[in-house]
Amino acid sequence: MAPKAKADALVQKSPAEFFAENKNIAGFDNPGKCLYTTIRELVENALDAAESIGELPAIDITIEEVSKARLNRIRGVEHHGRLDEQLYQDFETEEAKKKRVAKEAREQEKLKKLIEKHGEGSKEVESKRKELAAAAGAAKPGANMRGNLFYKVTVKDNGAGMSHKDIPNMLGRVLSGTKYGVKQTRGKFGLGAKMALIWSKMTTGLPFEITSATPRAASRSHYLLDIDIHKNEPAIHLEEQLPNPDGWHGSSLSLTIEGNWSTYRSYILRYLRQIAVITPYAQFTFAYKAEAADDNKSNLRIAFRRRTDVMPDPPAPTKHHPSSVDLELVKRLLRATPAKTLTAFLQKEFDRVDKSLAARVVDEMQAGVEGDMSPKDLDEKQIVRLHQLLHEIRFGDPTGKHLSPAGEYNLRLGVMKELGPDLIATHQGDVRVFEGHAFIVEAAVSVGGKNVKPGINVHRYANRIPLLFEGGSDVITKTALRRINWGAYKINQATDKVGVFVSIVSTKIPFKGAGKEYIGDDVTEMVAAVKAAIQACCLQLKSKIMRAIAAREQKQRKKILSKYIPDVANAIHSVLERMAAAAAAAGGAGGGAGAGAAGGGEEGEAGPAAKRRRTEAGGGVLRDELGLLPAVAAKEVTAATLAARLSEYVERIDTDMALEYQVQQGLAAGEAKAPLYLMPLSASRHCHGPEVHTATCVVRLLTGYT
Ligand SMILES: Nc1ncnc2c1ncn2[C@@H]1O[C@H](COP(=O)(O)OP(=O)(O)OP(=O)(O)O)[C@@H](O)[C@H]1O
């Protein structure tokens, strides 16, 4: 008989263990991505911390390369040479070496043939070279060994700091934070900084170093902190309070982790550039320090300067909207409320519930529930009934006053400073609601600019943080690429350099996953709001683009007309010369004093009538009403005269058309119109009236006419 299977042993995991084993859920996928996410989490905490006290953020970010040798010195690990080379992954056997060399020779032969066929520098040769270089790297023995890719990451801010006693729990216990309330914040889960610490613990074993001071604190807290993953508890290596003579406030957080700068460099820089776009009132400095101080090729220093002191109003905490709460939350609120009566509880804990509405909700509960009973006395069934009613009754929508969008001004400024586009339009949508949470969508669409690829370049933001990964499934990308008919707005989706910036702020962003990488495309309200915001920008751009096209066409027309003026003037002049000569000859034959008409002319026509002569040339009849022919004959009208008059004419119709066009556009665009009264110059004036500022000029009115 087969032995009876042993029941699996029950194991419980701490949240820290769970996240350590499932790092990717929080955006910690591979060493490169971990470096990126660490920076991101620390920068977002820094911004939240500064904005929470109304301070214009000033954030310094440093990534310092740490070689394995240096890391080992820091960790006190002794260096030993290799005893047995053959044990190591980078050891190459004779046979493997022979194979590699033969393969390399074959590839070189292929390259030679390509050079003969297409020539040195051709596309084919260059791509083969790249392929060979990559293959050479991959074929190196031990190529997949993890190299010395360690980095000390430090982020310093001028924010609110943390109170001394809270630091261990805030930064050493997974799922602990101060941002769980109903409030728009960049952080949400109480996880990011701890994930960075877990990653550091898993790869270098070095602790978090934290220095922090709250505003007006007499001392700075200094900690070396670790996390006990099994217990999900902070483990303190060093705790001290240092003097704070200059009254500094803020935090400096530092971690040493494994990473990969070369593969994630572009993401990190893109992230910083995008956060600079949405936060133009913040100042960021970024420094990458290579292990060798004189490695100028690797060392990097970038400053994203502050461009405005106008900071959006800070988001305010709000109450739960009745339609957003689940049964568990209702129970938790009932347990925790300081309210003494049920009516007061409803009024105090929920958004959009005033005293009279609270009383009506209580009446609706029936079954013996009274408004003055204690919320703690509700039994299980009554709580279920209350929860159901909260979802069935129509409450007013959340107002969205507690939200803090970047604002069209900031968004426009940010895009202009980072991209310098040719055209830009911005739009802020109305407050909308999903699942009882208010949200606002803002958008900017730009055309042209530096470092912008042709096509639709989508930039996504959620609660003012840039989202760089997993864009394909995001509501913003999908809407921009699939739901907007760009052609209808005179934008060429394939060749124009279009920047689409969409920012969503809300007390609840429907992120997919704790990594906060993308927003689901399944919230109908959000899809509609994103589409409307992009379309509103496109509509503004369309009229700008049409104006630009018309101006370009006009310029082009003028250029073409001007180009032909000399030829046309010469041609006309030579025809006129010939006609003048013919007229002179005909006049002579007719015996009139140079005034006779040829062919169809009246016999004996003379005097003033001679000025309006008819000349027959080549079977046609020309009526010289202006008396041009004698002027041509007398060389008073030359080709140059004709060219000058033609130029004048082209210039005039250009100005007339431009003026007419501007007037039409002004009227169509509904620009500010103000009645102006023109007085005869003879009217005497006593004093100056107000100035009228229009889009194109300032008109000063004169008053006090007599
Ligand atoms: N630079 C800082 N200044 C002040 N407080 C900070 C700073 N960094 C972290 N904190 C505090 O530590 C808490 C935990 O931070 P952590 O990054 O782990 O999570 P979070 O920001 O709350 O949420 P999320 O996981 O979504 O980022 C924060 O809620 C905040 O109160």
The ligand as a MOL file (V3000), in Angstrom:
LIG
                    3D

  0  0  0     0  0            999 V3000
M  V30 BEGIN CTAB
M  V30 COUNTS 31 33 0 0 0
M  V30 BEGIN ATOM
M  V30 1 N 11.3950 62.0110 2.0860 0
M  V30 2 C 10.4330 61.8410 2.9740 0
M  V30 3 N 10.0330 62.8530 3.7500 0
M  V30 4 C 9.0570 62.7190 4.6650 0
M  V30 5 N 8.3910 61.5560 4.8650 0
M  V30 6 C 8.7360 60.4990 4.1250 0
M  V30 7 C 9.7660 60.5660 3.1580 0
M  V30 8 N 9.8910 59.3410 2.5820 0
M  V30 9 C 8.9760 58.5610 3.1710 0
M  V30 10 N 8.2810 59.2390 4.0880 0
M  V30 11 C 7.2020 58.7230 4.9470 0
M  V30 12 O 7.3100 57.3270 4.9460 0
M  V30 13 C 6.0640 56.7420 4.5520 0
M  V30 14 C 6.3290 55.4650 3.8130 0
M  V30 15 O 6.9130 55.7160 2.5450 0
M  V30 16 P 6.8000 54.6240 1.3960 0
M  V30 17 O 7.5610 55.1000 0.2210 0
M  V30 18 O 7.1920 53.3170 1.9410 0
M  V30 19 O 5.2440 54.5460 1.0630 0
M  V30 20 P 4.2470 55.6550 0.5260 0
M  V30 21 O 4.9900 56.7550 -0.1270 0
M  V30 22 O 3.3400 56.0220 1.6810 0
M  V30 23 O 3.3940 54.8190 -0.5310 0
M  V30 24 P 3.8650 54.1200 -1.8930 0
M  V30 25 O 4.2260 52.7390 -1.5850 0
M  V30 26 O 2.6550 54.1900 -2.7580 0
M  V30 27 O 5.0070 54.9190 -2.4100 0
M  V30 28 C 5.3720 57.7890 3.7300 0
M  V30 29 O 3.9820 57.6200 3.7860 0
M  V30 30 C 5.8380 59.0720 4.4000 0
M  V30 31 O 5.0140 59.3860 5.5020 0
M  V30 END ATOM
M  V30 BEGIN BOND
M  V30 1 1 1 2
M  V30 2 1 2 3
M  V30 3 2 2 7
M  V30 4 2 3 4
M  V30 5 1 4 5
M  V30 6 2 5 6
M  V30 7 1 6 7
M  V30 8 1 6 10
M  V30 9 1 7 8
M  V30 10 2 8 9
M  V30 11 1 9 10
M  V30 12 1 10 11
M  V30 13 1 11 12
M  V30 14 1 11 30
M  V30 15 1 12 13
M  V30 16 1 13 14
M  V30 17 1 13 28
M  V30 18 1 14 15
M  V30 19 1 15 16
M  V30 20 2 16 17
M  V30 21 1 16 18
M  V30 22 1 16 19
M  V30 23 1 19 20
M  V30 24 2 20 21
M  V30 25 1 20 22
M  V30 26 1 20 23
M  V30 27 1 23 24
M  V30 28 2 24 25
M  V30 29 1 24 26
M  V30 30 1 24 27
M  V30 31 1 28 29
M  V30 32 1 28 30
M  V30 33 1 30 31
M  V30 END BOND
M  V30 END CTAB
M  END
